[in-house]
Structures are given as structure tokens and as C-alpha cells.
Amino acid sequence: MSESLELFIRVDENGNAVDHPITGNNFGLAFPDIDVDNLPSNFAKFIRVPRPQVGVYEVANIDPEYKLVDGVYTDAWGLRSLTPEEKAAKQQETVTAFNNRPQAENWSTWTLDEATCTMQPPIPRPAVDETKIAAGIMTFWCGADANWKDTPVRPEGEYKFDFIAWAWVAV
């Protein structure tokens, strides 16, 4: 019997993959008379390929196609770059979502970094200070000062930070 990590796929007379890959264990149970080391032409070994990392301005198919690549059937992921229109729409969606947050005026000086499609402050965030965090002090962007600023100590209980008043407020 074959190992469970081994995969097989049915192949039609034109060499196209049919259905989905099956594990070696299931293949052995379904086709006990087929020798996996000497497969008939209507079956082939299959190698699973993970979905590729998708870049900021790329899209990948949700499901792969099964293709013969270098003599082995495998997942073939469709990956393409966004069109200029899609890229512009994604950038606009990022800016719009950022500007529609509560108290968005606090971050009005932030701009879109087109390379990462993220909003960035005009001054880089300072390094995280674990001592301050342990003391209940956070470092947030202060739009009024156009810089990073420490908050007052966070009170016990359920509070959220009001960036305009620069104070913790009970929820």
C-alpha cells in the first residue's frame, strides 16, 4: 500500500488531469490491482505545490489548475499583476478606509506608500519601549503635534483612547 503523502491523479487520453488528486492510501484502496510504481497511462503521480505568496499588486486564482510541468502533474497557480485601473482602485480603497476611521483627522498628515499600499506617517514610529507598555503608557501618533507622543497611563478597566482630547475615555 502507498504512503498517505503520495498523491495520484487521473489523466484523460489527451494528457489532461481529470478530477482532483487522491492520496496514495485512497488510491490503493480504490485501485488495489494497480502498481503505483508502474502506473497505466490514465493515472499519474501528482505533486502538491503551495499557493504562491501574492504581492501587494497581484492576484492569484483561488483554486489551481492541474498541469503537467516538467513531466509531473502539479498545481499551477494563476498569478497576475493588477491592471493600472485595479491598482489605482486598490490604492483609493486604502486611502478611503483610512480616512473613514473614527477621529481620522488625527492622521491627516499620513500619506499612501504606493510600494506597500499602506498609509505611512511623516515621521517613522519610534522603537517599541516595553518598559512604557508595562507601565500602561502607549506611544501614538499625535496629529496636533505632528509627531509621536506618549499617552497618559492607561486606567484600569475598559477604556479607549481619544486622539483629539489626548486622553483615555471610558467605554
C-alpha positions in Angstrom: 0.0 0.0 0.0 1.3 3.5 -0.8 2.1 6.3 1.7 -0.6 8.8 2.6 1.5 11.8 1.4 1.9 10.4 -2.1 -0.7 11.7 -4.5 -2.1 10.5 -7.8 -4.4 12.0 -10.4 -6.5 10.5 -13.3 -5.4 11.6 -16.8 -7.5 11.6 -19.9 -6.4 10.4 -23.4 -5.2 13.9 -24.2 -3.0 14.1 -21.2 -5.3 16.4 -19.2 -5.7 16.0 -15.5 -9.2 14.8 -14.5 -10.9 15.4 -11.2 -8.7 16.1 -8.2 -5.6 14.3 -6.8 -6.2 11.5 -4.4 -3.9 10.3 -1.6 -1.8 7.1 -2.0 -3.9 5.3 0.7 -7.2 6.1 -1.1 -5.7 5.2 -4.5 -4.5 1.9 -3.1 -8.0 1.2 -1.7 -9.8 2.3 -4.8 -7.4 0.6 -7.3 -5.8 -2.4 -5.4 -4.7 -4.0 -8.7 -2.6 -1.0 -9.9 1.1 -1.0 -9.2 1.9 2.7 -8.2 5.5 2.2 -9.4 4.2 1.2 -12.9 1.1 3.3 -13.5 -1.1 2.9 -16.5 -1.4 5.8 -18.9 -4.7 7.0 -17.3 -3.0 7.8 -14.0 0.0 9.8 -12.9 1.8 10.9 -9.8 0.9 14.3 -8.5 2.9 16.8 -6.5 1.1 19.4 -4.4 2.5 23.0 -4.8 1.5 25.6 -2.2 -0.3 28.7 -3.2 2.3 31.4 -4.1 2.8 34.5 -2.0 0.8 37.2 -3.6 2.4 40.6 -3.9 0.7 43.9 -3.0 -0.4 44.4 -6.5 -1.0 40.8 -7.6 -3.9 38.4 -7.5 -3.9 34.6 -7.6 -6.6 32.2 -8.6 -8.5 30.8 -5.6 -8.1 27.3 -7.0 -5.2 26.0 -9.0 -5.3 24.2 -12.3 -3.7 20.8 -12.6 -0.9 20.8 -15.2 1.9 18.7 -16.5 5.1 20.6 -15.6 8.5 19.1 -16.3 7.0 15.6 -16.6 5.0 15.8 -13.3 1.4 16.8 -12.7 1.2 19.6 -10.2 -0.8 22.6 -9.0 -0.5 25.5 -11.5 -1.5 28.7 -9.8 -2.6 31.6 -11.9 -0.9 34.7 -10.7 -1.2 38.1 -12.4 -0.4 41.7 -11.8 -3.3 44.1 -11.2 -4.1 46.3 -14.2 -3.4 50.0 -13.7 -7.1 50.6 -13.1 -7.2 47.9 -10.4 -4.0 49.2 -8.8 -5.5 52.7 -8.6 -8.8 51.4 -7.2 -6.9 49.4 -4.5 -4.9 52.5 -3.5 -8.0 54.6 -3.4 -9.8 52.0 -1.2 -6.8 52.1 1.2 -6.9 55.9 1.5 -10.7 56.0 1.8 -10.8 53.3 4.5 -8.0 55.1 6.4 -9.8 58.5 6.1 -13.2 57.0 7.2 -12.0 55.8 10.6 -13.1 57.5 13.8 -11.0 60.6 14.6 -9.3 60.3 11.2 -8.2 63.9 11.4 -5.6 62.8 13.9 -3.7 61.1 11.0 -4.4 63.7 8.3 -0.7 64.1 7.5 -0.2 60.4 6.8 0.3 59.5 3.1 0.0 56.5 0.9 3.2 54.5 0.4 2.4 53.2 -3.1 5.0 50.4 -2.9 3.2 48.8 0.0 -0.3 50.3 -0.4 -0.2 51.3 3.3 -0.6 54.6 5.0 2.6 55.9 6.5 3.4 58.7 9.0 5.6 61.6 8.0 7.9 60.6 10.8 8.8 56.9 11.4 7.4 55.3 14.5 9.9 55.1 17.4 11.1 51.8 18.6 8.7 49.9 20.9 9.5 50.6 24.6 8.4 47.6 26.6 9.0 49.4 29.9 6.5 52.1 28.9 4.0 49.5 27.7 4.3 47.6 31.0 3.6 50.9 32.8 0.4 51.4 30.8 1.9 54.1 28.6 1.5 53.9 24.8 3.2 55.8 22.1 0.7 57.0 19.5 0.7 59.5 16.6 -0.5 62.9 17.8 -1.9 64.9 14.9 -2.0 68.1 16.9 1.8 67.9 17.5 2.5 66.1 14.1 4.7 63.7 16.0 4.7 60.5 18.1 3.7 61.2 21.7 3.3 59.1 24.9 -0.2 58.7 26.3 -1.1 59.2 29.9 -1.1 56.0 31.9 -4.0 53.8 30.9 -6.5 53.5 33.7 -7.8 50.1 34.9 -11.0 48.9 33.2 -12.4 49.3 29.7 -11.0 52.5 28.1 -10.3 53.6 24.6 -8.0 56.4 23.6 -9.4 59.8 22.3 -6.8 61.2 20.0 -8.4 64.6 19.8 -8.6 65.1 23.6 -5.4 63.1 24.1 -7.0 61.2 27.0 -8.3 57.8 27.9 -12.1 57.7 27.9 -14.3 55.0 29.5 -16.0 52.7 27.0 
